[in-house]
Every structure is written in C-alpha cells, then in structure tokens.
C-alpha cells in the first residue's frame, strides 16, 4: 500500500477505457461522464489501477 496515499485521475489524460474500474480491488473507481473518478473514501492506496492504466492517467497522491 502507499502510505495513506489515494489514487487521483488526471481528467486531461484519462480516455475512459474502464480498465481501472475492472482492476480496482476496493471498487473505488467508476466511470462518470466517460472518465474515471475515484471515491477517495473507498480507495485503500492499492496501486493496481496505476499499473493497469494504459495512458498513465492515474497517480497516487
């Protein structure tokens, strides 16, 4: 885990492919208006979404 860091999506890079939604173990990501959106209350800091994003639109902050 990433020391209380949470996933953050850059909406200028996100393509809305949905891969992060499928791989997030805490089900903290959903597509909203065609872009990934992270529910920070659910995010447990797992970096699976960061690793899976094909356009590097997700970072831990």
Secondary structure, 3 states (H helix, E strand, C coil): CCCCCCEEECCCCCCCCCHHHHHCCCCCEEEECCEEEECCCCCCCCCHHHHHCCCCCEEEC
